[in-house]
Amino acid sequence: MIGLITILQQLVNANRSLLSFSLLQMLKMQDLRQMAFLYCNLFDRFQSNSKKKMQTFIKHILQLLVIAFLSASLYAQPNPAVQKMAPAALRADFMLMRDALTKNHPALYRYSSKTRIDHIFDSCGASIKDSMPLVDFYLLTSYVMAAIGDGHAHCKLPKAFMDDYTTTTKLFPAMVLFINNRAFVYCCKQKTELEGTEILSINGHPMKSVIARLFRYIQTDGRIQSRKNWELPEFFHLYYNTLYGATDSFSVTARSKKGNLIKTVVQGDYVRTILCGNPMPRPDKYLTLQYTTDNIAILTIKTFLDDFLNTTGEHFRPFLDSAFNDIKAKKVTRLIIDGRRNQGGYDHNGQILYSYLTQKPFAYYASQETVKGKITESQNHDLLEQQPDKNSYWGKVFFLMDGRSFSGTAEFSSIAKSNQRGVFIGEETGGEYYGNSSGDEVNVTLPNSQISCRIPLIKYTMAVKRSKYTDRGVIPDYPAYPTIYDFIEHKDSQLEYAIKLVKGF
């Protein structure tokens, strides 16, 4: 638009006609109806002029006008990344979200009292006093969801907004991973010397306080932080920009692998330029069985979701039956079950896996319920007493888990832990020990903001013994965390540590 005004200003200087001057005013109006009305009047006024010079001039102006109409039309559309929404519309959306949660969520008060949750709803709703950008309102919904303590419940921004945001907003120009509440640079194309370093501060903000603040907006079961570490990379750039303000440049203090301090400045950049590969790609196979030279079996279970297994041509029960037959044939006495990055799937697959690890009947779920009441055993056979598999394993078991061991994987871990079936290595599971809310769900789209919210409909309670904590996952007997170089160099120090540990048993 500014370029068109400059061109027309030159035309005005060259030709002081009423037409060229009026067209300049039309562009400054930035109103299509006024522009069209003025153009028609002017064209009628000048069409009788038969001078070739004037006809050429009008033709040239008409071409510019077509471009101007298109530009003005685009200019009239506000950028959704900065557009503010009226408080009345936001309050209406917030009340709809609150109402949907209150009426549908089966465990809204699992970790906090009704008084506490109502206070969060009231205070967050009251904070909507003035218009605010869509992303600010989104963070408000995320804060509420995180306060509930349900890793399956969340809201997400509309795709159109995210497409615009990632193509028009400059962000911190590095891919950042979070390990045990610390931030590390996976890659930075601008400053390759930052690769692998630990970020200590950005623009003077200590990363310890930044992470603690951003964690308040990440959903997880109970008060588990291990999952927040794995989830934050997806939201870091958006959350940081929103909470700390967008800037053109970032002053970074980092620490290298050797302990040297690095202080540098990087320029904000777009997502398409920042990305440099997926540090956690999907595996070629979700189910594998391997052996070490010491005859330690490593059974890797990357998903309980049959939909994923169908894409790779794998089948859960047949694989397990074949695997445990082979383990028995090789007289394996030590078994590592690797459930890292397994975010769950079908409930029944967790039960099937545990049936291969026990020699007696077992209860898996203590109860399942919705807001309407408890689900009966006749409605869901998973609530019945489960039987061990005839091919079950008798030897020692070691469970390797991390913060992405979520949902069905966390349920399986809880049963194994409660029955003292083996030793846990790695990180706290991402799902809570006593259960979660998942299964069927309802998705609510807030009409004004177009933010969509997912609300699970079934409260699961595991058949487990009492634990020290009421809001934590399965805590490892032997903690072990990956390093940033595991991701950069495609290594697996956690598994190496587990194998070395198991050799001593």
N, C-alpha and C positions, 0 to 999 in steps of 0.2 A: 504493500500500500504506500509506504513512504517513497519507494522508488518511483511509483506512478505519479505521485504528487510532484516529485522533482522534475520528471520529464515534462509534465504539463506546465510547471512553473517556467521551464525554458521556452515552451510554446507561447506562453503568455508574454514573455519578454520579447519574443520574436514577432508576435502578432497580437496586438492589443485589442482584439475583437471581443465583443461581448460573449461569443460562443466559447472561446478558449478560457476566458476568465470564469465563466459560469461553470464550465466543466470542472475546473479546479475546485470551486466551491462544492460541487457535487461530491467529489471524492472526500473532501474534508467532512462532509455531512455523515458519511459512512452509514447512510440509510437508503436502502434499495428503493423503497417506494418514492421517496423524495427525488432520488436520482432519476428514476424512470419518468416521473412527471415533468421534471425540469428538462430532460432530454427531448421529450416529445414537443414541448412548447418551443424549444430552441430550434429543433429541426424544421418544424412548420414555418418558423419565422425566416429561416435561411434557405429553405429549399428552392425558393423563387430566384435566388441569386444564381445566375447561369455562368458566372465567370469560372473558367476552368481552374484557376488557382484556388478559389474558394471551395469548389467541389472536391479538389484533391485534399485540401485541408480538412474538410468535414469527413472524408473517407478515412483519413489517418486518425482523426480523433475518435471516429466510430470504432476502429480496431482497438484503440486504447481503452475505449469504454467497455468493450466486451471483456477484456482482461480485468478491468476495474470491477465489473459486476462479479466476476468469479472471485477475485481477491477479497472484495468486500463481504461476499457470502462466507468465505472461509474465516475472515477476520471477525465476523459476527459470532462465530462459534467459540465460546470460551474454552480455554485449555482445562480439561477435567482435573489435571494434576494440581492446579492452583485455584480452581473455581470454588467459591464458598457456597454453602447451602444454608437456607433460611432455618433459624432455630425451631420454628414450629414444625417444619418437615422432619427435622432430626429428632425432635422429641416424640413425634408420632411413630417414627421407626423404632426408637428405643423402647417405647411402651409396647410395641408389637413384639419385639424380641423378648422383653420381660414376660409378657403374657404367654408367649409360646413356650418359654422355658418353664414357667410355673405350672402350666397345664400338662406338659408332656414329659419333662425330665424326671426319671424315676428315682434319682439319687441326688437331688439338688442340695440336700442338707447332709450329705454323707460325711463331709470333712469340716463343715462349719454349721453353726446353729441357724435356724430360720431368722433369728434376730440379726445375726451378722450378715447373712446374705441379703436380707431386706435393706439393711443399712447401706450395703454396697450399691444395690439398685437405686435407692433413694438419692444417695450422694452423687452418683454418676449421672443420674437423670437431672438433678438440680444444677450440675455443672454446665449443662447446655443452655447458656443464657444468650449468647450471640451467635451469629452465623460462623461457620467454621468449614475448612476444607474437608472434603470427603475422607481423606486419609486420616485426619485427626479424629473424625467420628469412628472410623474403622478401629483405630487404636483403643478407643473407649469401649467398643464392643469386645475387643480382644482382652482388655483388662478384666472385664466382667467374667468372660469365659474362663480366663486363667484363675480367677479368684474362686470359682466353683470347684476346681480341682478335678476336672474330667478331661483326660487326654483325647477322648473321642469327640468331644463337643468343640466346635470352632466356627468362626465366621471367615468369609473371604471376600475380597474386593471383586467387583465386576471385571470380567476379562477386558472389556473396552478400556477401562481405566488403567489396568496394568499394562496393556499394550502401549498406551499413550505415555504412561509414566516412564517405562523402560526405554522409550525412544526419544524422549524430550528432556529427561532429568539427568543431570550429571551427579554421579555418586562416588563414594570412596573407591578408588580404582584398583582394588585387589580382591581376590577371593579369599575369604577368611573362614577358618575352621576353629571350632571350640573344643578343647580337650580338658576335662576336669576343671572347668570354670576358668580357663585361660584361653587367650586368643592367639592364633598363629596364622601366618600368611602362607596360603597354599601356592599362590602365584601372584605376581605383580609385573605386568609387562613394562610399566614405566620405569620401575626401579627393581631390576632383577636381583639386586643384592638383598632385597627384603624377603625373597623366597626362603621359607623355612624359619624365619625369625619369629620371636614372640613379640606381639605388640604390647608395649607398656602404657602408651598414651596416644590419644589422637586429639589434636588441637588443645592440648593441656588437660584433657579429661582422662584421668587414670582408667585403664581398661577394667580394673577390678570393679570400680563403681559403675562404669558403662554396662558391663555384663550384668551386674546385679539389677540395674534399672531395666534393661531390656528383658531380663528373665520374667519380670512381672507381667509381660504380655504374651508369654509362651504357654500354651496349654499343656498340662500334664496331669497324670493321676496323682492325687494327694499333694505331697510336697516334694516329689521326686525331682532332682535337678539333673540327673544323668541324661534323661531324655531331652531336656531343654538344651543341653550342649549339642545334641545331634540335630535338633530342629532349628536352632537359631541361624545357621548359615543361610537358610532359605529366606529369612526375614531381615537379616542384619542391615542391609543397605537401606531398605525402606524405613525400618524403625529408627535407625541412627539419624537419617536425614530429617525425619519428622520430629523426633524428640530433641535433637541438638541443633537443628536448623541446617538448611542447605548452604554449602559454601563452595567457592570456586577452587579452593586449594585446601590441603590438609597437612598440618605439621605432625609428623609421626616420630615417636621415639620407640625403638625396638631393640631387642637383645638377640644377638646371633647365637648359633649353636655353641660357639666357643666362649660365650659370655660377654662379647664386646658390645658396647652401646652404639647404636646407629641412630643419628638424627637427620631427618631429611624432610623434604616437602614434595608432595605429589599433587597433581592436578585432577580435579573431578573429571569423570569420564562416563560414557554411556555403557549400559550393561553389555551390549553386543561386543564392545571392545574389551571389557573387563574379563569376560569368560575365557577360560583356557582349558577346557576339558572337565569331565565329571570325575571328581575324586572318589565317588561311590557308585560306579556303574552297576547295572543289573548283571547278575552272573549268567554264564552260558547254561549252567545247570544249577538247580536249586537244591538237589538232593545228591550227595556224594558220600562214598565210603573209601577211606584210605588207611594205610598202615605205615607205621614208622618201622625202622630197622629193629626196634626193640619189641615189635609185635603189639604196639599200642594202636588200637583202632580209633580212627577219627571219623565220627558220623556227623556230617554237616547238614543241617536242616535250615535252609534260608527262607522258607515260607511255609505256612499252613494253608495257603489260599490255593484251592484247586484251579482257579482261573489262571493263575501264573503258571502252574504246573502244566496246564493244557497247552500253553504256548510253546513249551519245550518238550512236549511229548512224554512227560513224567507222570507217574501214578503213585500216590502216597503209600497205601497199604502194600501193594505188590513190591514196591521198593524196599520197605521196611522188612517184609518177610524174607526177601532175598538177602538183605544185608545181615540180618540176625542169624540166618542160616549159615552165612559165610563166616561170621564172627564165631559161631559155635564150632564150625568145622576147623577153624584155625586155633581153637582153644585160647581165645583172647581172655585175659583176666583184668585188663584195664581199658576202659572205654571213655573217650572224650566225646561229649555231645556238644557241638558248636552251634549255638542258637543266636549268634550275633547278627544284627541287622535283620532279624526275622520279626517283622511287625505284625505277625499273627495271620489270621485267616479264619478258616472254619473251626468252630469249637471242637467238633468231633475228632479232628486230626490230632489235637493235643492229647485227648484221651487215648487214642490209638497208640501214640508214641509211648505214653506212660505204661500202657498195658504190656509192653515189651520189657519193662524194667522191674516188674513186680511179680511175685508168685502167689499173691492172695487177692481176693476181691477188694475193691476200693471205691470210696465215694469221691467224686470229682467236684460237682457243684452242690453246695448246701441248699441254695435256693436261687430262683430267678423270678423277678417280679417287674410289673409295669405300674404306672400310676393307678391302674384299675384293680390291681391285686396280684397275688402270687400265681405263677404258672405251675400247673400240676404235672406229676410224673407221666400221666397219660397224654398230656399235651406235648411233652418233650422227654424222650427216653434218655437224654443225656443226664437227667436228674436221677435216674435209677442207679443202683449199685452196678459198677463196672467189673468185668472179669479180666483176669490176666490172660495174655496170649499164651498158647501152648508152647510157643518158641521163645519164651521170655528169657532174658539174660540175667545171670546170677552174679557176675563179677562186679568189680569196683567201677563206679561211674563218676566222672568229673564233668561238670557243666560249665561251659565257657559262654558268658553272656555279656551284653553291653546295654547302653541306654536306649538302643533301638530294639531290644528284645521286649516287645510290647504286646498288649492285647492277649491273644491266645498263647503266645510264647511265655508271657509273664504268668498266665494261669497255670501252664504246664510246670513252670519253675516253682510256683507256690506249692503245688502238690508234691513235687519231688523234695522240696525243702522241708515241708511239714512232716513228710514221712521219712526224713533223714536218709534219703536214698543215695546221696553222694555229696561231693565237695563242690562248692561254687567258686569259680575263678573269673576275674575280669572286672566288670562294672556292675553297679546296682541295676537291676532290670528297670526298663522304662515303664512297666506297668505295675500297679500296686498289688501287694501281697494278698490282701483280703478279697480282691475282685475289682470289677470295673463296670462301666455302663457302656453297652455296645449293642450288637445284634441289629434288630430292625431300627430304622431311623426315620425322622421327618426332616425335610429341608424347607426352610422358610426364607423367602426372598423379601427383604424389606423394600417396600414399593418406591420410596423416595430416593434412597441411596443406591438401590439395587445390590446392596450387600446381601449375600446369602449365608444363612446359618444352618449348621448341621446339629441336630439334637438326637442323641441315641434314646431308644425307648425301653431298653431292658436293663435292669440292675442285676448284675451277677455277683453272687457271694460264694466264695470258694469253701470247700469242705476242708479247712485247715485248722491246725492248732493255734493257740494264741501266740502272738509275736510281741517283741519289745515295742514295736512302733505300730501305730494305727493308720499311718498315712505314707508309708514308704514301700519300696519294692523289695525284692529279695536281695539282701546285702551280701556281697561276696565274702567268702572265708579268706580268700587271697586276692586283694585288689591288684589289678593290672590295667594300664591304660595304653592305648596306641600312642605313637609319636607322630609329629607332623611329617617326618620322613618316611613313615610307613605309607602314607598317602602319596607323597611325592615320588618315592622310589619303588612303590608297589611291593612293600615288605609286610611282614606280619609278626611283629615282636610279641604281641599278645599270645598268639598260638605257640610261638617258640618258647615263651615263658611257661605256658601251660604244659607243654610236652616235657620240658626240663623238670617241672614240679612233679608231674605224674611219675616220672622215672624213680623218684624217691619214695613212692608208696609201694 
